[in-house]
Amino acid sequence: MKVAIYARVSTQDQNPVIQKKALIEKVGRENWDYDYYGEIESTRKTRPVKYDLYTRLLKGEYDAVCVGKIDRWARSTQELSREVTTLYDRGVKFISLTDNIDLSSASGTLQFNIISAFAQFERDIISERTKEGLKHAKNVGKRGRDKRPRQKSGYYMRWIEAKKRGHSKLIDNYL
């Protein structure tokens, strides 16, 4: 079986090494052929490596995609449900190591929906806590986060590369 493994981190300060190691161990145990796709410093709207991979999956270049955890694939329950359902309908398996998901059964589908709902809930709680903390810091006279703008050159370079590869419509839809 030909598998794409995908790891994602949100900032350059983070490192996908642990995710990558676990994914490579899994494909090694299963004796699958694989290609690795890694995303660094991703945002909700800018994940060019993922969108390139998703396009390849839709074209049938891989039999499956393997992620460490379902929240590494999608940032919302709606995105996760839409994309995983589309992949499943096209015969592409979605494998999540930590969540141990098998979408070929009714109980697997139920488990997937429950886990994705909890993943969305966890993201929402983190967002609420972050906003509350920043509001409190402002109220007591603290600056909160450093106000320097984030470096965006990496986003634009990946976007330009995606356009060169002919994926501009897919990328533009998410920008």
Phi, psi and omega in degrees: 000138178264120187237141170260128174254138186230127176235144182219138169234159187270333182226163178291341178287340180269165184224128182276012186302317182295315178300311183300316181300313180297320180293317180293323176298318180297310181293331176293315178298323182275350181062042179265150168280143183213159168235142182260135175234121181238135181243127178238139181057064179260156174234179181301324185256349182238097176219067186298326180294317179296317182292326174296314179298315181301319177298316179296321178297317179295330178281352178086020179289340181228152176275337183203161170237137183237126179236160179289322182205148187298331180288351174282338181274315187229155181260352178214159178298320181297313180298315180299310182298314181298310186287318180293321177296318178298315178297315180300316179297334179265007176084014179264124181281144175246119184241126176242118184298303186295321185274349178049059186264135174228107185273013181271000180230161178297319180291326176295320178294318177299314179301317179302313181295321179293314181295319180293326177295318178292324177297318177296317179300316180298316178298318180295319179297315179300317179298314179299315180296320179297314180297318178297317179296317178294321179295316178298315180300319179295319181295330179264010173090012178266153182285334186081229181284157173297130187275008178295139178292147178288147177291129184246358185301325180296322178298313183293323179295318178294322179295317178297317178298320179295321178296320179298325180278001177086019180256024188295323181296316179296315180294315182299329179297333184258359180268000000 
